[in-house]
Amino acid sequence: MAENGKLRIGIFGIGHNHAAAAISALKAREDVEIVGLCEPDDAVREKRLRENPDVYGDIPVMSEERLLASGIRAAMVEASVPELVPTALRCAEAGLHIHMDKPAGIDLSFYRTFLDVMREKHLVFQTGYMYRYNAGVRYVLERVRDGALGRIYNITAEMCTKHPDWFERQLIGYGVKAPVMYIFGGHLIDLCMQVKGVPADLTAFHTESGDGGIHFEDTSLAVLTYPDGIATVRVSSCEVNGWGLREFTVYGERGTISVSPLESPMHIRETMLAEQEPWKDRYHTVDVPEVGRYDVMMHDFVYMVEGRIPYDVDFTHEYLLQKLTLEACGYTAEEMNANASITARVSGD
């Protein structure tokens, strides 16, 4: 904590598409001092400054070396997707608590090295899975945990959008398998794991629509099987009003809860066993106030760093989540642990 009572944080990279929104939420906090910003790619920095001058214009621009030596306690790693884990590892080695956006790369062994450093140093690690902090999702998870739904059988999770051409070309530019699953699937697999744990098996399907003359795997389905149920995770980049139909639905022996849309606006429908009729649509709506995507996330990060809430980092979950996400993209175990040369090239080492 600085003399002014504020937590000193540095921004490492602003190439991620979620950087502006996440940093805006952080800037709104009176208990945080953003010391500086490092974006080594001049073109990326200038582009982001033009796009969001109100977000970045008043933050001092520094080299990474200077920012690491500035007395900060924590890092916001919002670098471009391929640079996230290499950047975060350098921050971890410097002893910083870290919020890192996602996904966590295609080199699983490199990611494990980063997680090991964070665990050994007992540093706070928070990933940018914003639906963990979604009010509707939290309501569902609370109902699951308090046993209101009984044993959970099935889950349906969808995160689709009709993306503009520039975004689809950005997805292709990552050079990964099933890029829509890679970028979006982790959000949903994360929620499925929180409800039913690690699946016994995972099978994935990928296809390309060719929508707009752009050819890549733009629709993916992952089926997570459990001894007593199935979770389906579907993502797509070519669905008109996909945003309005984003969904997280949990089916239990005593009831079903569905959040759809997931946000802007969030809508929760709940049906308990006593209400249901086999061939009728029976439900009641649940009024839970919607909050900003990153407000609760940044609150929890700051409070955990300061020790105002318990240190609550499940490194095993984070590792297995990335492993399952890569499996859902079609990566084999050998491929997940054979990408060190790619990581080194991206990080500039």
C-alpha positions in Angstrom: 0.0 0.0 0.0 1.4 3.4 -0.9 1.6 6.4 1.5 -1.6 7.8 0.0 -3.4 4.6 1.0 -3.9 3.4 -2.5 -2.8 0.2 -4.2 -0.2 0.9 -6.8 -0.8 -1.0 -10.0 0.9 -1.0 -13.4 -0.7 -1.7 -16.8 1.3 -4.2 -18.9 0.0 -4.2 -22.5 -3.2 -2.7 -23.9 -3.6 -4.9 -27.0 -6.4 -7.1 -25.6 -9.9 -6.2 -26.8 -11.1 -6.1 -23.2 -8.3 -3.8 -22.0 -10.2 -0.5 -22.1 -13.3 -1.8 -20.2 -11.3 -3.6 -17.5 -8.9 -0.6 -17.0 -11.9 1.8 -16.9 -13.4 -0.2 -14.0 -10.0 -0.1 -12.3 -9.6 3.7 -12.8 -13.0 4.3 -11.2 -11.8 3.0 -7.9 -10.6 5.5 -5.4 -8.3 3.0 -3.6 -6.1 2.4 -6.7 -3.3 4.4 -8.2 -2.3 3.4 -11.8 1.4 4.2 -11.9 2.1 3.7 -15.6 1.4 1.9 -18.8 3.7 -0.2 -20.9 2.8 -1.2 -24.4 6.0 -2.2 -26.3 4.3 -2.2 -29.7 4.2 1.4 -30.9 1.4 0.8 -33.4 -0.8 -1.0 -30.9 -0.2 1.8 -28.3 -1.0 4.6 -30.8 -4.1 2.8 -32.0 -5.5 2.2 -28.5 -4.8 5.8 -27.5 -6.7 7.0 -30.5 -9.6 4.7 -29.8 -9.9 5.4 -26.0 -8.1 8.7 -25.1 -10.2 9.1 -22.0 -9.0 5.7 -20.7 -5.3 5.9 -21.5 -4.5 9.5 -22.1 -3.7 10.4 -18.5 -1.6 7.3 -17.7 2.2 7.8 -17.9 3.8 5.7 -20.6 6.9 3.8 -19.4 9.2 1.0 -20.5 8.6 -2.4 -18.9 11.8 -2.1 -17.0 10.9 1.3 -15.5 7.4 0.2 -14.6 8.6 -3.0 -12.9 11.0 -0.8 -10.9 8.4 1.8 -9.9 7.3 0.3 -6.6 4.0 -1.2 -7.9 2.5 -4.2 -6.1 0.2 -5.5 -8.8 0.0 -5.8 -12.6 -2.9 -5.6 -15.0 -1.8 -7.7 -17.9 -3.9 -6.7 -20.9 -1.4 -7.5 -23.7 -2.4 -8.9 -27.0 -3.6 -12.5 -26.7 -0.3 -14.3 -27.8 1.7 -12.1 -25.4 -0.4 -12.6 -22.2 1.4 -15.4 -20.5 5.0 -14.4 -21.4 4.2 -10.9 -20.1 2.6 -12.2 -17.0 5.5 -14.5 -16.2 7.9 -11.6 -16.2 5.6 -9.8 -13.8 5.3 -12.9 -11.6 9.1 -13.2 -11.4 9.2 -9.6 -10.2 6.9 -10.6 -7.4 3.7 -8.8 -8.6 0.1 -9.8 -7.9 -1.5 -10.3 -11.3 -4.8 -9.8 -13.1 -4.3 -11.4 -16.6 -6.8 -11.5 -19.3 -7.5 -14.7 -21.2 -7.0 -17.1 -22.9 -3.8 -18.5 -21.4 -2.0 -19.5 -24.6 -1.5 -22.8 -26.4 1.7 -23.8 -24.6 0.3 -25.6 -21.5 3.7 -26.4 -20.0 4.7 -22.7 -20.2 1.4 -21.7 -18.5 2.1 -24.3 -15.8 5.5 -22.7 -15.2 3.8 -19.3 -14.7 1.2 -20.8 -12.4 4.0 -22.5 -10.4 5.8 -19.2 -9.9 2.6 -17.5 -8.7 1.8 -20.4 -6.3 5.3 -20.6 -4.9 5.4 -16.8 -4.3 1.8 -16.9 -2.8 0.7 -14.2 -5.3 -2.8 -13.3 -6.2 -3.8 -14.5 -9.7 -7.0 -13.5 -11.3 -8.0 -14.3 -14.9 -10.4 -12.2 -17.0 -13.3 -14.6 -17.1 -15.9 -11.9 -16.5 -18.9 -14.3 -16.3 -17.5 -15.5 -12.9 -18.6 -12.1 -11.7 -21.9 -11.9 -13.6 -24.8 -11.4 -11.2 -27.0 -14.0 -12.9 -24.3 -16.6 -13.1 -23.5 -16.0 -9.4 -27.1 -16.5 -8.5 -27.2 -19.8 -10.4 -24.0 -21.0 -8.7 -25.3 -20.0 -5.2 -28.5 -22.0 -5.9 -26.4 -25.0 -7.0 -24.2 -24.8 -3.9 -27.0 -24.4 -1.4 -28.6 -27.5 -2.8 -31.8 -25.9 -4.1 -31.6 -27.7 -7.4 -30.6 -31.0 -6.0 -28.2 -33.1 -8.0 -27.2 -31.4 -11.2 -27.7 -33.4 -14.4 -27.2 -31.2 -17.5 -25.9 -27.8 -18.5 -26.4 -25.8 -21.7 -24.0 -22.9 -22.3 -23.8 -20.7 -25.4 -21.7 -17.7 -26.3 -22.4 -16.6 -29.8 -22.2 -13.3 -31.7 -22.5 -12.1 -35.3 -19.0 -10.6 -35.4 -17.9 -7.9 -37.9 -15.3 -8.9 -40.5 -12.4 -7.2 -38.8 -13.0 -9.2 -35.6 -13.2 -12.5 -37.5 -9.9 -11.7 -39.3 -8.4 -10.9 -35.9 -9.5 -14.4 -34.7 -7.9 -16.0 -37.8 -4.7 -14.0 -37.1 -4.1 -15.8 -33.8 -3.1 -18.8 -35.8 -4.8 -21.3 -33.5 -7.1 -24.2 -34.0 -10.9 -23.4 -33.7 -10.2 -19.7 -32.8 -13.8 -19.0 -31.7 -13.7 -21.9 -29.1 -10.2 -20.7 -28.1 -11.3 -17.2 -27.3 -14.8 -17.8 -26.0 -15.1 -21.4 -25.0 -13.1 -21.1 -21.8 -15.7 -18.8 -20.3 -18.3 -21.5 -20.6 -16.1 -24.5 -19.8 -15.1 -22.6 -16.6 -18.8 -22.4 -15.5 -19.5 -26.0 -16.3 -16.5 -27.1 -14.2 -17.7 -24.9 -11.3 -21.0 -26.8 -11.4 -20.1 -30.4 -12.2 -16.3 -30.5 -11.9 -13.9 -32.1 -14.4 -15.7 -34.1 -17.1 -15.0 -37.8 -17.7 -14.7 -37.1 -21.4 -14.8 -34.2 -23.8 -15.7 -34.4 -27.5 -15.6 -31.4 -29.9 -17.0 -30.5 -33.3 -16.0 -27.7 -35.5 -17.3 -26.3 -38.8 -17.0 -23.2 -41.0 -19.9 -21.3 -42.5 -18.0 -19.2 -45.0 -20.2 -16.3 -44.0 -19.2 -13.1 -45.7 -16.6 -15.0 -47.7 -14.4 -15.5 -44.7 -13.4 -19.1 -44.2 -12.3 -20.4 -40.8 -13.8 -22.6 -38.1 -16.4 -20.1 -36.9 -18.8 -22.5 -35.0 -17.7 -25.0 -32.4 -19.5 -27.4 -30.0 -17.9 -29.1 -27.1 -19.7 -32.0 -25.3 -18.5 -32.6 -21.7 -19.8 -35.9 -20.5 -20.2 -36.9 -16.8 -21.4 -40.2 -15.3 -24.8 -38.7 -14.7 -25.2 -35.9 -17.3 -23.9 -33.8 -20.2 -22.8 -30.2 -20.5 -22.8 -28.6 -24.0 -20.7 -25.6 -24.8 -21.4 -23.9 -28.1 -19.7 -20.8 -29.6 -20.2 -19.2 -32.9 -19.1 -16.1 -34.8 -21.8 -16.0 -37.4 -25.1 -15.9 -35.7 -27.4 -12.9 -36.0 -28.5 -11.7 -32.5 -26.2 -14.3 -31.0 -25.6 -11.9 -28.2 -29.3 -11.8 -27.2 -29.3 -15.6 -27.0 -26.2 -16.2 -25.0 -27.1 -18.7 -22.3 -26.1 -20.5 -19.1 -28.8 -23.0 -18.1 -28.4 -25.6 -15.3 -30.8 -28.5 -15.0 -31.1 -30.2 -11.6 -33.4 -32.9 -10.2 -35.4 -30.3 -8.3 -35.3 -27.4 -10.7 -33.8 -25.5 -13.7 -32.4 -22.0 -13.8 -31.5 -20.2 -17.0 -29.7 -16.9 -17.6 -30.4 -15.7 -21.1 -29.4 -13.2 -22.2 -26.3 -13.3 -20.0 -25.9 -9.5 -19.9 -27.2 -6.2 -21.3 -29.9 -7.1 -20.4 -29.5 -10.0 -18.0 -32.6 -12.2 -17.6 -33.1 -15.1 -15.2 -35.8 -17.7 -15.4 -36.2 -20.3 -12.7 -38.5 -23.3 -12.5 -38.8 -25.5 -9.4 -40.1 -29.0 -9.5 -43.4 -28.1 -7.9 -44.1 -25.5 -10.7 -43.3 -27.6 -13.7 -45.7 -29.3 -16.0 -44.2 -31.8 -18.6 -45.7 -30.1 -21.7 -45.9 -26.5 -20.7 -43.5 -23.6 -20.2 -43.7 -22.8 -16.5 -41.2 -20.5 -14.8 -40.9 -17.4 -12.6 -38.4 -14.6 -13.2 -35.8 -13.7 -10.7 -34.9 -10.0 -10.1 -31.2 -9.7 -9.5 -29.6 -6.3 -10.2 -27.1 -6.4 -13.1 -23.7 -5.0 -12.4 -20.9 -3.9 -14.7 -18.8 -6.6 -16.4 -15.6 -5.7 -14.5 -16.8 -3.9 -11.4 -17.0 -6.9 -9.1 -13.9 -8.4 -10.7 -11.7 -5.4 -10.0 -13.2 -5.1 -6.4 -12.2 -8.7 -5.7 -8.8 -8.4 -7.2 -7.9 -5.2 -5.2 -9.4 -6.6 -1.9 -7.6 -9.9 -2.3 -4.3 -8.2 -2.9 -4.8 -6.0 0.2 -5.8 -9.0 2.3 -9.3 -7.6 2.9 -10.9 -10.8 1.6 -9.4 -14.3 1.8 -6.7 -15.4 -0.6 -8.8 -17.6 -2.9 -6.8 -18.8 -5.9 -7.4 -22.3 -7.3 -4.4 -22.9 -9.4 -5.4 -26.5 -10.2 -8.7 -25.2 -11.6 -7.0 -22.6 -13.7 -4.6 -25.1 -15.2 -7.3 -27.7 -15.9 -9.6 -25.0 -17.4 -6.9 -24.1 -20.0 -6.2 -27.8 -20.7 -9.9 -28.5 -21.4 -10.2 -25.4 -23.5 -7.3 -26.5 -25.6 -8.8 -30.0 -25.9 -12.1 -28.4 -27.0 -10.1 -26.6 -29.7 -8.7 -29.9 -31.0 -5.2 -29.8 -29.5 -3.7 -33.1 -28.5 -1.6 -33.5 -25.3 1.5 -33.6 -27.4 0.6 -30.3 -29.1 -0.3 -28.6 -25.9 3.2 -29.2 -24.5 5.2 -28.8 -27.7 4.7 -25.1 -28.4 7.7 -23.6 -26.5 9.2 -22.3 -29.7 6.0 -20.5 -30.6 5.9 -18.9 -27.1 9.5 -17.9 -27.3 9.0 -16.3 -30.7 5.9 -14.4 -29.6 7.6 -13.1 -26.4 10.7 -12.0 -28.2 13.0 -14.3 -26.2 
